């Protein structure tokens, strides 16, 4: 009889200890906000969380690439806007120099300004991005923006600053030389080259505008995917507070009742238990 009572007490102590552990676990889930405290709690859910985590990490990398590329495209567009304005100014100067009324002193002044514009355009061609890297690289930089999407947001330097086999600045220096020499034929050819250069820069800016739009759409897609992944991860991983609090209260009531009953039983004497 005594052994039976002892065994019953041992089992009750073990049961109350288990209830206490469950309470601690629920309290940890509530305070930490996560219902999975270790992978063994739910191996399937843990694997899914790991998979989602990898997807979120990749998405964060791609989003950073989009942000950097968008800044580069914006910087390149601003630079080419200035280049386009300089070329328009150069064409105006060349037109002025082609007039038969321009004297040698005026032609020399125009030639000097054309050379200065060429230097400015060389400066724009050497622009560096926020990381100190050439904005217009010798080879266009391919960047990955998603698992299946990669392209060069900014074209190569040769695709931007070279027209008809000659650099924009070379065309300007040729124009300056023609104007200074009073060579009408060479000045006329320079005007044609300048017109082609203006059109080329405008077309390049339009292409980069398309890249900017594409990057914006990719960014929107990544943001939408991030929201979906975060929602799915929350369902799998996060504690449902209303459920957890209800379970906590129920477990606490059970434990309190068990402890109260256990205390009353232990107040009985040995003769009470044997009778």
Buried (B, 14 or more C-beta within 10 A) or exposed (E): EEEEBEEEEEEBEEBBEEBBEBBEBBBBBBEEEBBBEEEEEBEEBBEBBEEBEEBBEBBEEBBEBBEBBBBBBEBBBEBBBBBBEBBBBBBEBBEBBBEEEBEEEBBEBBBEBBBBBBEBBBEBBEBEBEEEEBBBBEEBBEBEBBEEEEBBBBBBBEBBBBBEEBBBBBBBBBBBBBBBEEEEEBBEBBBEBBEBBBEBBBEBBEEBEEBBEBBEEBBEBBEEBBEEBEEBBEEBBBBEEEEBEEBBEEBBEBBEEBBEEBEEBEEEEEEEEEE
